[in-house]
């Protein structure tokens, strides 16, 4: 019989996309109030791997990925996703989102994203939230799965996640 262990803490991340680049800073600041100082912010990236959100949010969407200082228990992900959904609602206009905030976390071995959508490769975490292992770390790099969204599967996004992983590794070593 295996022993039950407390999981290693994780580094929270948020993938934020919007058509209004002026929202990146207030969203980052709101996230930092709960997750600690932002320790990594990606360049502004085009969000052009899908047009799924165009009807709701308009064309020309841009994305930034942020990582935060506070180490979290991975069991906090459902509450974090519900909270980030409430942030999205706060910036909505006439029932339409102006910003999408996808929260998750990075460990030494994986990138996990939270979602409200069930699918065969997602596990129910509680509170109406599912978790997806979007990337896994193997051979010194993050690698995609067959279900990984094309943007996260791209070399550019994987390099970003590898930078955040290194920051996570440094945080763990300094504890």
KEVEXFI-237931 format. One line per 2 residues: for each residue y, x, z of C-alpha. Coordinates in pm, whole numbers, m for minus. Layout:
REM KEVEXFI-237931
Y X Z | ...
REM end
This chain:
REM KEVEXFI-237931
0 0 0 | 341 132 m97
615 160 160 | 925 m52 118
1227 175 78 | 1598 119 60
1704 185 m301 | 1930 474 m387
2291 361 m425 | 2434 312 m773
2765 369 m949 | 2926 43 m1061
3059 16 m1413 | 3251 m248 m1605
3268 m293 m1978 | 3589 m480 m2052
3689 m621 m2387 | 3994 m816 m2494
4232 m874 m2781 | 4527 m784 m2556
4519 m413 m2469 | 4782 m482 m2204
4509 m646 m1993 | 4304 m327 m1951
4520 m192 m1670 | 4542 m510 m1458
4167 m568 m1500 | 4091 m208 m1403
4317 m243 m1099 | 4150 m570 m990
3806 m412 m1025 | 3918 m104 m831
4023 m320 m534 | 3657 m410 m484
3476 m109 m633 | 3699 180 m529
3913 407 m743 | 3833 428 m1112
3662 765 m1170 | 3615 725 m1545
3792 529 m1818 | 3673 553 m2177
3910 566 m2468 | 3995 227 m2617
3709 148 m2851 | 3685 m107 m3132
3464 m402 m3042 | 3324 m454 m3390
2946 m465 m3356 | 2949 m846 m3339
3179 m1137 m3415 | 3011 m1354 m3148
3330 m1373 m2937 | 3583 m1415 m3219
3595 m1796 m3203 | 3680 m1789 m2832
3880 m1468 m2799 | 4018 m1405 m3147
3978 m1109 m3385 | 4053 m742 m3328
3887 m707 m2989 | 3895 m370 m2811
3679 m236 m2529 | 3710 10 m2241
3431 119 m2009 | 3520 198 m1650
3323 357 m1367 | 3418 334 m1001
3393 554 m693 | 3215 332 m443
2839 368 m436 | 2674 26 m412
2338 m119 m321 | 2193 m240 m655
2111 m569 m484 | 2486 m646 m492
2481 m692 m872 | 2449 m1075 m874
2747 m1119 m640 | 2943 m864 m844
2875 m1052 m1168 | 2976 m1386 m1018
3297 m1225 m890 | 3376 m1067 m1230
3322 m1409 m1392 | 3586 m1551 m1156
3825 m1272 m1263 | 3770 m1373 m1627
3855 m1732 m1538 | 4176 m1616 m1372
4299 m1462 m1698 | 4180 m1753 m1916
4430 m1973 m2098 | 4345 m2333 m2186
3980 m2272 m2098 | 3950 m1974 m2335
3880 m1628 m2202 | 4129 m1356 m2280
3908 m1089 m2127 | 3532 m1038 m2094
3408 m827 m1805 | 3047 m710 m1816
2953 m543 m1490 | 2653 m327 m1423
2558 6 m1280 | 2435 351 m1367
2161 542 m1187 | 2010 875 m1275
1750 689 m1482 | 1918 386 m1636
2213 167 m1726 | 2171 m190 m1597
2394 m475 m1710 | 2427 m817 m1545
2420 m1136 m1748 | 2399 m1510 m1703
2166 m1538 m2003 | 1788 m1530 m1962
1563 m1360 m2217 | 1213 m1212 m2225
1336 m862 m2134 | 1562 m969 m1845
1470 m1016 m1480 | 1615 m1284 m1259
1812 m1124 m973 | 1932 m1438 m794
2251 m1644 m785 | 2203 m1741 m1152
2223 m1377 m1265 | 1977 m1168 m1467
1958 m792 m1503 | 1884 m593 m1816
1794 m226 m1837 | 2009 m153 m2142
1958 225 m2164 | 1705 460 m2007
1749 832 m1943 | 1480 1050 m2100
1479 1408 m2224 | 1833 1471 m2102
1993 1173 m2280 | 2032 800 m2260
1812 621 m2511 | 1822 256 m2625
1544 m1 m2611 | 1461 m233 m2903
1679 m502 m2736 | 1980 m279 m2664
2303 m414 m2815 | 2411 m202 m3115
2730 m81 m2946 | 2543 50 m2639
2280 202 m2869 | 2545 399 m3058
2579 773 m2992 | 2941 723 m2876
2853 472 m2602 | 2549 670 m2493
2767 982 m2450 | 3009 779 m2237
2720 662 m2020 | 2595 1020 m1991
2940 1129 m1863 | 2931 850 m1605
2574 948 m1511 | 2692 1304 m1443
2969 1171 m1217 | 2706 961 m1040
2483 1266 m996 | 2773 1460 m844
2847 1173 m601 | 2485 1165 m488
2478 1543 m433 | 2798 1536 m227
2669 1267 15
REM end
